[in-house]
Amino acid sequence: MELSVYISNERIEIVAGTGSKSKAKIKKVYSLAVPEGTIMNGIITGEQRLQETLEQIWNRYSLPKKGICLVIDSGKIMTKMLEVPYMKDKELISCINKEFADGEKTDLVTDYFPFPKNSPYEMNHIFCAAVEKSVIESYLSLFADLKLKVKRISIGLGCLLRAVTATGMFAYETCVFMLVQGSTTISVLFENGNYIYSRRNRMLSDQGSAEWIEELGQIADGIRQFYRQRHSSYTIDSIYLAGIAGGSDDVVKELDTHMQEYGIRAKAPGMIKGISFVKTAVSDHGEINAEPASYIYGIGNLLL
């Protein structure tokens, strides 16, 4: 069993389970608070307090100390889509490194995810990401001090795309997937099931309030207008919303009402094909409803 661990500004999400290329069996999920100010935009800013919190969590829930797969998400992570011919791994990594070459940021760690091809004659479409090495080292140092063995580190958006692609989650759909991560919302646009674009927005209003719903609607409308400029034969017809603590049904209903004037329906993603998931997650205040898509970073990190 592996532990997929993601720490946001407000919470730590732990997904415990096993996975293969397109299937995963999730045995336990945790969604627990971390002290304010210990993580800011994916960067560790309060190492001592965060270390104490993680130590308490591992001891309280008797979590495994090895097989830990970290997920990092930050606005400081650079991402690109590449279209390249077939290359050996070494050549591809060299190509990706050149894409991110920057005189000011030369000490980078890169990651990539190749999308499956419909034909062997197609070019390869590669999602790639880069982050400063010091960010990775800060996480490795934190977990090493706790004697927790990190098996691998992945990028949040890469995990999301891996999960969507491996499970056919939005196959043949043109839609926006919105993942709420505390005060940040990550929006990902898919065209006929293929990744097009993503953006991050800092939310100004309290989650669940009328003003917050209005903000979500404005983000979705901005993506809709961006997509119209592509003059595609497809149209956005759905928004899928996940990441709401305890479940997204009520928020989805309100957002659906807001988006109807654009001919777009808001929906909850529901179950994910090939993913055996638990019904509840462990929180600081007991068991809460758990929706698979809300933990898509953790799920995607287990699909290898």
N, C-alpha and C positions, 0 to 999 in steps of 0.2 A: 504493500500500500504506500502511496505517496501523499504528501501534504502540499497542496498548492496554496501559497500564502501571498496575499496582496494587502498592503497597508496604504490606506488613503489618508487624507487630512484628518478625518474624523474616526475611521474605523479600521479594524483588521478583519479581513475575510479569510477564513481557512476552509478549504474544500478538501476533504479526505476521501480518497478512493483510488480506483485503478482505471487505466485507459489504454486503448489501442488506437489505431489510425482513425477510426470513425465512430467508436463506441466508448462509453465510460460508465462505470458503476460507482455512483457517489454514495458513500456510507454515512458520512457525517458532515455537517456544515456549521460553521461558527461565524457569527457577526457580532463583534465586540468593540466597545469604545476604546480609543487611545486618547491620552491626555492632549488637550488643545495645545498647539504649537510645537508638537514633537515631529510632525511631518508637514512640510509646506511645499505644495506642488511637486510631490514626489521626492523632495530633498530632505534628508534627516537634519533637523534643526535642534532637537532636544534629545541627544543620544542617551544620556543617563536615565531620564524619565522613561523613554521608550524601552530601554533595556530592562528596567525594573518591571514595566507593564508586561512585556513579553515573557519574562521569567515567571511572573505570577500566573499568566495564562497557561504556560506549558505545565507548570506544577499543578494548577487547579484541575486541569482536564486531562492530565497524564498523557500528553501528546508525544508522539514519537520524536526522537531527537536526530533522526537521519531520514533521507529521502525527501528533503524539503526542496520544493520547486518555487522559487520566488517570481512574482510578477511585479514589474515596476511600471508606473504610469506617471507621466509628467509632461507639462507643456514644453519642457526643455529638451525633450526627445525629438530629434529630427526624423522625419519620415519622407519617403519617396516611392513612387512606382516606376519600375524600370521595365522596358521592353527590349529583350536581348535574344540573340540566337543561342543555340545550345553551347554551353561552356562546361568544362570540368569545374569541380567545386573550388579549386585553388584559383582558377581564372576568374570565376564569378566573384569570389571574395575580394580579389584585387580590383575588379571593376567597381564593386560597391564602395570600397574604400576610396577610390578616386572620385566617385560621385559626391562623397561627403568631405573631400579634402578642403580644408579651410586654413588659411595662414594663422588665424588666431586660435583655432581649435584643432590641433594636430593629434592630440592624445585621445582618440575616440575608440569606443567599442561598438562594433556593428552586429546586426542580427538581420536575418532575412527569412521570408516565407514565400516559396514558389506556388503560384496558383496552378491547379491541374489544367491540362490542355485537352481540348476537344479533338484535336488532330495532331499527329506527330509532326506535321508540316508547319504548324503555327509557331510564331515567336513565343518565347517564354516571358510570362508576366510575373514580375517579382516585386513583392512588397518588402522594402528594406528600411531599416531604422538605425540610428546612431545616437549614442549618448556619451558624454564625457566619462572617461575611465574612472575618475574620482568618485562619481556617483555610484558606480558598481562596487568600487572598493569600500565605500562607506557601509553598504548593506552587508557585504561579506565580513567586514570587521565586526559589525554589530552582532551577527549570528555566531561568528567564531568565538566571541567573548562569552556567549551563552552556551558554548559547546554544542551548538546545533549545526549539523552538517548539511550544507547547501549542495544540492545535486545539479541544479541549473538555474539560470535567470532568463526570463523572457519579458518581452515588451507587451504591455496591456493590449494595444490595438492589434498587434500580431496574434495574440491569443484569441481575441474576438474574431478576427478574420479566419483563423484556423478552425474555430468551432463552427462558424457559419458555413464555411466551405465544406468541411468534413461531413456535416450532418444534413446538408441541403436545406438549412433552416429557412432561407428566403429564396429557394430555387424558383426561377422564372418570375420573381416578383420585382417590381420597381417600387421601392419603399425607403423610408427612413427609420433606422433603429436608433432610439434615444436611450442612453444608459445614464441614469442619475447616480452620481457619486458624491453624495453630500451636497456641497454648494457648487459643484461643477457638473455640467451635463455634457456628455460626449455624444455627438450625433454623427451617424454613419449612413451615407447614401449608397444604395444598391440599385443598379439598373439591370433588369432581367436576371437578377441573382448575382450580378458581378459588382465588385467593389469599385466605386467611382471616386469617393471624396469623403473626408471627415473633418470635423471641426470641434473645438472645445469652447464652452461658454461658462463664464463665472456667473452664477445666479445671484441676483441682488435681493430677492424677496424670500420670505420664509416658505420652506417646502410645504406644498399642499394648499397655500393661500390662493385667493383669486388672482392676486398680482403675479404669483409664481406661475399659475396656469397661463396667464397672459404672456409671460416671458417665454414659456415653452412654445406657445403659438407663434410668437414673433420669430423665434429661431427656425421653426418649421417653415414659416412663410418665406424667410430669407433663403432657405435651401431650395424651396420650390421655385423662387424667382431665379436663383442661380441656375437651376436645372433647365428652366425654360430657355435660357440663352444658348444651351447646347443644341436646340432645335432637333431633339431626338424624336423618334417615332413613338417612344414610350412616354407615359405620364405617371407621376407619383400618385398612387391611389391609397396608400396606407402609411400610418406612423405606428411603430411598435414601441411601447414604453416599458422600461424595466428599471429596477434599482430602487423602488419605493419600499421603505421599511414596512414589513408586515403585509405587503401586497399592493398591487397597483390598480385594482378594479375601480375604486371611486375616482381616482385621478384620471384614469382613462376615459371614464364617462364624461367628465367635465371637459377634457381636451377634445374629445370627439365632437361635442356640441360646438366648441370654438372653431374647429376646422371644417365643419360641414359646408360653410360658404365657399370653400375652395374645392369641394368635391373630394376631400381626403378624409378617410376614416381612421380614427385612433383605436388601437387594439392592444391587448396584452398578448405577448408572444405565446403563452401556454407551454405545453410540454415540448421537448426537443427530441426529434427522432434519434434513436440509438443511445439516448442518455437516460440511465436509470437513476432517478433522483429522489431524495428524501422529501417528506412533506413539510418538515419544520426545520428551523435553524436554531441553534443555541445562541441566545443573546444575554445581555447583562440583566435582563428582567424576565428571564424564562424563555420558553419556546415561542417562536414567532413563525408565521407563515413564510414558506420559502418557495420562490419561483425560480426555476432553473436559469432563465435568461438574466436574472439579477446577479448571478454568480458566473457569468459567461467567461470572465477572465480566468477564473479558477478551473472551469471545465476545459476551456481551450488549452490550458497549460498541461492538461493530462492527456490530450490527444496527440500522440506522436507515432 
